[in-house]
Structure formats: C-alpha cells, structure tokens
Amino acid sequence: MAVFLLTDKIEFPPPHLASSEGLLAVGGDLSRERLLLAYRMGIFPWFSDDEPILWWSPDPRLVLYPNEIKVSKTLKKIMKKGLFKVTMDSAFVQVINQCAQIRIQNNQGTWILEDMIDAYCKLHESGFAHSVEAWYQGELAGGLYGVSLGNCFFGESMFTRISNASNVALVTLVEYLNKLSFDIIDCQLTTEHLLRFGAKEIPRVNFLKQLGESLKASTKKGEWCFET
C-alpha cells in the first residue's frame, strides 16, 4: 500500500491505510498539534536520525489493560521492601534523556532524537506528557514516559540503571491509572517484556474503537503527583 507524504497541513490519512508493517506517512513536523492529532488517531512517530519523520499505526497493536496487569512474586517482594522511591513528573527531562542515552550506550540506536526530546518536553510543559521516576538512594535509577489523552495512556519508552527500577515505576503507574479509571495503556509494539506484564496484541480496528471510547473522557492535564 502507498505511504502518504504529509504537507504543512495538520492532518493524517486514515490509519487503516498503513502498510503491512504499519508505516502510514512520511514528513510533517513534531508540533504539539500534530502529535496530539496523531495520538488521537492511533498514530505515533518512530524514526532514526538518518530518516525523515515516519508515522506508524501497526496492526496488531500491543495494549495493556490496567486492571489486567500481571506482577511476578519477585517484583511484588521488591516493591514491598520499598527499595525505590517512586515519583511522577518530577524529572521528565532527565527521564526522556536517559531513555535515549541508555539505548545508545547499549548500541541499540534510538528514535529519541533531539527533535523528539524537544517535542515531548513541550508536550510535558503543556500537561499532556508525563514521566514516572524510580529513585534509589537519591539517584534516578529508572523510569518511563508517555502521553495521556482521555482515559488512555500512550507509553513511549522506559529505562533502568538498577535491576527492576523501571518495572517498579511501571507497576506504580498502572496502579495510579487504575485509580483514575483509565481504560487502556497503548504499548505500541510487541515486546516479550511487556507481554510478561499481561500486555496483549489486539487488531488495530479494535484498538481504534477502544481508543475512541477512551477519548470521550476529559484529559487529565497538568502535573501528576504521587509518592510511594
């Protein structure tokens, strides 16, 4: 199927027109307005530093329902010990930069480029993007960040420098989202790590339908806050 070339006009083709790999469109920009429209349509940017901006809507889609999360006995014991202090929105810039740096250090490459970092920091300043931080002895040990619209949280990336730090951050976030009556966490692409937490693949058409229902709720903008 054709891949669409975006213009300066902030719009996207329908997600079901994406290629078999999930690639939908090329070009455009990373403005707040375009990013928010993309998320509302089940589309997200993902590209490397030698590529133009690429927009994706994969089929199937990996999602995690907050009330279906699976937590291993080992992780439950770690959380019970309280080894990590977990906060939210207290170090967004650090978290997104660490997500990029740790991939580079592991020779994995990263899509979290300077333009992406700048764009998501602006989303954070606008109250749409959030981070979760896990601290160990006063140092940032792990965390994650994503975008929130309606009752859907779109997970973007996570990192850990101490074993299980990001896992504790994830479980604490899910507990928080449950309290806020969130319906769904978009995990975008399938990983074995997220499958172990109970994430599952669903057809894109089902995801878009569920996303539409979740977006009927008001977006909980601004700084989120919890400590454990």
N, C-alpha and C positions, 0 to 999 in steps of 0.2 A: 504494500500500500504506500501511497505518497506520504512524504514528510513535508509538513507545511512550513513555509518561510514567513515569519512574523514581520509585521511592519511596526511603525511607531504607534499605531492604534492599539489600545489595550484590549485585546480580545484573543481568544483561542478557538481553534476548531473543536468540535465535539470529541471527547475522549475516546469514543468507540472507533474513531478513525485512525488510532495509533497503529503502528506496525506490529508485527507478531512479537517483537522484542519489547514493545511498549513505548518506542520513540514516537512522539506526536508532532513536535515542531522544533524549529531552529530559529535562533535570533531573539529579537526583542530586547528587553532590559530586565534589571532586577529591582525595579522601583517597587515601593510598598504596594501601590495599587495593583500592579501586575502580579506580584507574588500572592497577594490576598485573593485575587480572582482565580489564580491557578489552584490554590488550595481548595477554594470553594467548589471547583470543578473536578477535583480529584487528580490534579496535575502537579508535578513538582520539578524543579530544576536539578540537573545532575550532569556534570561535565568536568573534564580535566583542563589543565592550563594550556593545552595545545589545541583546544576545540572551541567553537562558538558556544553560546548558551544553548543547551539542549533541554527540552521539556518532555517529561515522561508520564505515562499513565499505564502501568503494567497490568497484565491480566494473566494469571490471577493476582490478587492483592493480598499481602500479609497484614492481618489485623489482630489485635489483642483486645478482647472484651474485658474491661476492668474487673468484673465480678467472676471471671473465669481464670484468673491468674493462678499459676502453679508455683509454689515456693518449696524448694527442697528442704529436707530436715536440717541439712548442714547450714543452709542460709538462714533458716529460722533461728538456729542456735547462735549464729554470728550476730544477728540483729538483736537477739535477746541480751547478749553481752553488752550491747551499746558501745562497741568499739569505735563507731563512726558517729559524728555529729552531722545531721543532715539539715540543710537549709535550702531555700528556694529564692531565686532572683537576687542573690547577694553577690554573685561573681559571674555574671553572664559572659562578659568579655573574656575572662580567664578560661571559662569552660569551653567556649567555641574555639579559642586559640589552642587549647590543649587537645581538643578533638582532632584538629588539623596536625599539630606537631607530633603527636604520638604515632599517627599513621605514617608520617614522613620518616620518623626515627625507625619504624619497623619496615621501611622500604616498601610500603603498601601503596604509596601515592595517595592523593587526596583531591576531592572535589571542593573542599572547604578552602577556597582561594581568597585572596584579599578582597575582591569584589563581593564574594559571598559573605564574608565576615562582616564587611561594612553594611551590606543589605540587611542581614539578620540582626545586627546591633540596632539598626534603625527600627526594625520591627519590634525589638525588645523595648526600645525607648517609647514606642507608640502603644505599648501594652499588649501586643499580640504574641510575642515570643517570650519563652520562659526557660530558665535553667534550674537544674537541681544539682546541688553540690554535696559531696560526701567528704568530710574533713577528718583527718587523723592527726592528733596531736598538733592541731592548729594549722596543718598544711593541707592543701587541696589534694585529695587522694583519688578522686574520681567524680564523674558527673555526666550529665546529659542535657540536651536542649531540644526544643521543638516549638511548634506553633499551635496556638489554641484558637479555635473558632467554634462558636456554638457549644455543643456538648461533645466535640471531637478534639482530640489532641493528636497532632501530627508529629511523630517522633522523627528527629533528623539525625542525630549522632550521639554516641556516648564514648567515654574513655575511662580507663582505670590505670592507676600507677601502683596501687596496692590491691592485692587479690580481694575480689568481691566488693570493692568500693562502689563501682558503678551499679552492681546488682542491688546493693542496699538502696542506692539512690532510686533505681527503677521501681523497686517494690514499694518504697515510701511514696513515690509519686502516684503509683496506682492506687494505693490506699487513700491518698488525698483526692484523686479524681473520683473514686467511688463515693466519697462523702459529698462531692459536688454533683453527683448523679450524671457523670459523663457516660456516654453510651459506648464509645469506641476509641481505641488508640490505633492510628494508622502507622504501621511499621514499614510500609512501602515495599521493600524487597525481602525475600525469604532468607533467613539465616538459621542455622542449627541452634545458635544461642537463644534466639527469641522463641523458637519452637519449643524449647525446654521449659519456657515460662508459660506455655499454653497458647501462644500465638497460632493462628491457623490461616491457611490460604482460602480465600473465597473468590468467586467470579467477580470480575470488575463491575458487572451490571448490578450485582447485589451490594457491593461496596458503595457504588454511587447512590443507590436507593437509600441505604442506611445513612450515608453522609447527608443526603438531602433532608432526612428527618432530623438528624442531629443539628443541622444548621438553623432549624426553626427556633432553637433556644437562643437566648441572648448570649453574646460573647462576654466572658468574664475577664474584662480587660484590666490593665493596671498591674501593680506588683502583687504577686502571690507570696504568701509567707507561711511557713511552718518550721518548727524545730522539734527534733526528737532526740 
